[in-house]
């Protein structure tokens, strides 16, 4: 008799979504976020497509740092191929010199290292490129948020805030961005 279509349940779902989005925006220091994606890897592929849509760069290449999680790099490569985008990889320190419309970094890196990417963000923006950062939300409770050091798009997984791996997956991925990119 009391179906899930009742307004109280709908209101609760909406409140949960706005709380999730507020948390992601606060932790990433970005202006806007989605209500979740499949996982971190697909969010990174969507961020690549977003950067390609808004870029003014003639380049059709994305640079992926070699300390980005392997599954994320694989999904980006798979999504890039039909889009005619080439994927270059190498150390994050060489990203500023790459001829690419976007750079994808992992923060912290797959090896756990925390790097200061402020100079890289400035150099990339000076060339008209976009910076995509795959960030661990729980680590962002202690680290400087990517939005404060120049990221254009921040992606990742929200799994560490709740759903245990044993309950299936993938888990809620997020994509957050600067206000200037919200319409794209």
Secondary structure, DSSP 4 states (H G I P E B T S, - for coil): ---TTSHHHHHHHHHHHHHHHHHHHHHHT-SEE-S-BS-HHHHHHHHHHHHHHH------EEEEETTS-HHHHHHHHHHHHHHT-EEEEE-GGGGGGS--SEEEEEES-TTS-----HHHHHHHHHTT-EEEEEE-TTGGGTSPPGGGTT-SEEEEE-GGGS--GGG-S---EEEEE-GGGTT-
